[in-house]
């Protein structure tokens, strides 16, 4: 079949196998060009490894630190007339490239929230790696079946307290418009914390510690977003914010527990990037499109791989290279909650002042001028393997293509 993007609402229902592999190659090339991270961990588990910050983390620790990696994600395999999910192709492309580079790589496909998956992963770690010195928890899911109670929790991205009025952007149509969102109920808020909060991160640490597979000096990291006051009503001050507060709670609790292995647990605050989820959150596509234009004009924009590479190179592991130290290496840049701050370029006063200046001015008529709408769209399609240079998108491919 000739595979083209099919966009339905906020998702793309197709993925291009060759394009997904090319996206992995791009990230690997970025890390290799930056050079090795000499002090990095050598045995890593990435939960939520098939896209976004999870994939970039796996690429950085593998091709920057030389680490063997175990990845966990939930994907759909291809069918006769239907492509797999992007992550299915990405995992196979990553595994193939890691193994060609002489690096251990094993990918698990299944429910990372389940106890059964934790048991499978731990068995592989014991058999193949012995212990791990890094866990990256970057799981993104709209639902979670609780492994203890069996209850299926569904997240709800809503404001809290009262109806909120938002200016937003329909990315597909390029239309700037306004919406009113009803506030979340207490039940919806609690469910969102169950899905997106820190409990499952803690469950992973508990299971790994009980199995004695945490090496001395073990580190774990998860990701969050705080953003600008323009997005706070739907993000930090909404149900998502409550879930992220629980992530902070979990990190603090785990830092105390990991003292037994001289370990550490941190949440890293990242800048706005395009993910599958971000296009569905009101306000965020418009804010991010404006932000990307301003940051690109100022030459300080970072995509997923650039930011994760800088995080590990200058914060998580530091560096002995002078140019990396000049970029922030050495002591971690922590806020008063103990989070690593990687959003300093987004929140710099000149950047935010210009985004705020454009916010009331942007409309359907001038969005292409004031915002980076095309860049946002391109980043979205790239998630699914479309728009990558050097890929023949007119080729007739088997969607079960495995030689990636």
C-alpha positions, 0 to 999 in steps of 0.5 A: 500500500502507498501510506499517506497521513490520515488525520482524524481530529487530533490523531493520525491513524496511519504511520509510515515505517520508513519515515519512523525509521528515518526519524530515529536516524535523525535523533541518533545523528544529533546525539552522535554529532554532540559527542559521547557523554562519558559519565552516563549510566550504562544500563537503562530502563525507559518506560514509555520508550516509543515516542516523545521524550521517552524515545529521545531519552533512550536514544541519548543514553544509548548513543550518547552514554553507550548504555544497554536499554530496555524499553516498554510501550503499548503499541498496535501491530500492523494488519493486512491493510492497516499500518502499525502505530508509529511506536511499533515501527520506532521500537524495531528501528531503534532495536536494529540500530542499537544492535548494529552499534553493539548495544544491548536493546530489548523492547517490550510491548504491553501495559506498563501499568500492569504487574505482569509487565513489571515482572517480565521486564525485571526478569529480562534485567536480571537475565541480561543486565543484572541491575540498572542505573537509570529509569526514565519514566515517560509514560503517556496514556489517557487510561490506566487500569489499576493493578491493585483494584482493577478499576479503569481510570480515564483522565480528563483534561479540564480546568478546575473551579469554574467554566473557563474561556480559552483562545485556541487553534485548530491546527488542521484547519488553521482556524483561531477560535474561542471555546468554553470548557466546563470544570472537572468534577472531583471524580474526574480530577481524581481519575486524572491523578490516578492515570498521570500522577506518580503512583505507577512511577513509585510502583516501578521503583518498588518492584525494581527495589524488591527484586534487587536490580537497582545499582548503587547510584541509581537515578530515576527521572520523569518529565513535566510541563509548567509553561506560561501563565497563558496556558496555566488555566488548562494546564498547571491550574487544571486537572493536569496540574493536579496530576503533575503535583502528584508526580512531584510528591512521588519524586520527593518520596522516592528520593528518601527511599533511594538513599539506601542505594545512594540514588536520586529521583527527579522531575524535569520541567521541559519546554513546550514541544509537539506531542500526540497529546498536545494538539488535543489540549485547548490553548496549547497548540496556539501558544506553542505555535506562537512560542516556536516562531519567537524562539526560532527567530531568537535561535533558541528553539529546541525540539525533543532530542535537542532538549533531552540531549542537553538535559542528560549532557548538562544536568543528569550526568554533567560533562567534562567538556568545556562547551557543555559546562558553559551550557549549564553542566555541573550542579543541577539547575533545581527549583524550590521543589527540587525539579530540574528546570529545562524550560529556562529558554522558553520562560526567558522574559524577552521570549515570553514578552513577545509571545504575550504581545502577539497573543491578543493580535493573532487571528485566523487571518494572520496566524501563519505570519505571527505563529509557526503553524507550518512548523507545528504541523510538520512536527506533528506529522513527523511523530507518525513518520511523515515529512522526513527527508530522503523517504520515498512516500510514493513507494508501495510498502507492506505495512508489516515491513520489519527490515527497518 
